[in-house]
Amino acid sequence: MTLSTRRLGPDDSAAVHDASVALGVEAFGSWPAHLPRPSAPAPGAWPDGVAMWATFDEAHPDPATGEPPLVARVRTHDYTSWFGGAAIPTSGYAGVAVAVEHRGAGLLADLFRASLTDLVAEGAVLSSLFPTAPGIYRRLGYETVTALDELELPAASLSGLRPEPEVRLRRAGLADLPAVAATYDAWARLQNGPLTRRGPLFRIEKLLNDVTGVTLAEVDGPDGSRVVGYASWERGSGYGPDKVLTVPDLVALTPGAARALWRAVGTFAPVTGRIRVSTSEPDTTRLVLPGTGGDRVATHPYMLRVLDLPGAVAPRTFTVDGRVDLAVAGDVLGLVDGSWRLEVSGGVAQARRTDGSADAPTLSVQGLALLYAGTLGTANLRLAGHLTGPAHADTLLDLWFGGRQVHVRDSF
């Protein structure tokens, strides 16, 4: 079997684009009837922030056109994610598809190697994805660090929440979008993992266009009123106990804002039986809720891998100086394997390759993702077999990479 893998570009024909769309439909199901089917881009007109790679079967060209069939493809999105108080360039993978006759033949390894090599050269430091089959991507160095969950709770259960007098609610308009973005930023930069919602793939005005409403929580401050939380919500159709109010985003910077926003969506109890919210655990806003705070009705695992270790640590905030020699093993793509020295001086971190140290601990490439995200500390990494060797650096590694919760709020 003779295969070739390359980035799709302006020289590719509409037929290649159509073949990519068809392969996506084959993998993920029929194209939704309510969405317009994408048309082939004009030369050079791939959307900003989006790239495509594809694998072709050169051994079996189409008899009619002489062109090799497209048998696998991936799509990548240019994002930045918050980790350690810094915005880190992140390549989000989506639309991974392999033709049924070629599954199990190892095509994804070559496809990811080709695409990630290009993306690292262009400045990507991390890569992430929402897998349908996590095991496939573990072999490529990814590991599950959190999940985007959908939780449901009875709307009537929110009626007991009591608003705080200092918190006011009002409907957001276009002029409020910068305040909404600033509220999200204030929350997101304290976490590990959420997208910054900056760049060509985000249009803030869509926040209002894609939902029924956005409710703001405000308080008075020395410089006037300020937004301390918001909830976007989609009413849906009909009414009755079987209807659901969807809340794509609920962000609160104070407990009072959380109570007020949860109570606001709960006022739909007379016409909708349940509230469904998109979140990731542990969600601090749910601490104000009575009872268990809802049931998980869907979960979407989120996987991460480190592509460029020096680029991944340099922008982060570190409060403890020190030096650690370690090794990373098991990276089949060869991006971060080898011996490293991590050093923090004056709060500034750097990672550089070394010749190795006899007493250096070893992280698997998946363990590196789990440690970097703060999902697992060194003790649990050792229990899981992702960290081996001497433990003298464990405390420092925990101080460097622990302390922030891992969260995501955007799917792709």
Secondary structure, DSSP 8 states (H G I E B T S, - for coil): --EEEEE--TTS-HHHHHHHHHHHHHHH-S--TTS-------TT---TTEEEEEEEETTS--TTT----EEEEEEEEEEEEEETTEEEEEEEEEEEEE-GGGTTSSHHHHHHHHHHHHHHHTT--EEEE--SSHHHHHTTT-EEEEEEEEEEEEGGGGTT----TT-EEEE--GGGHHHHHHHHHHHHTTSBS-B---STT--TTHHHHTSSEEEEEEEEETTEEEEEEEEEEE--S--EEEEEEEEEEEEESSHHHHHHHHHHHHTTTTTEEEEEEEE-SS-GGGGGSSTT--EEEEEEEEEEEES-HHHHHTTS---S-EEEEEEEE--TT-SS-EEEEEEEETTEEEEEE-S--TT--EEEHHHHHHHHHTSS-HHHHHHTTSEES--TTHHHHHHHH-SS-B------
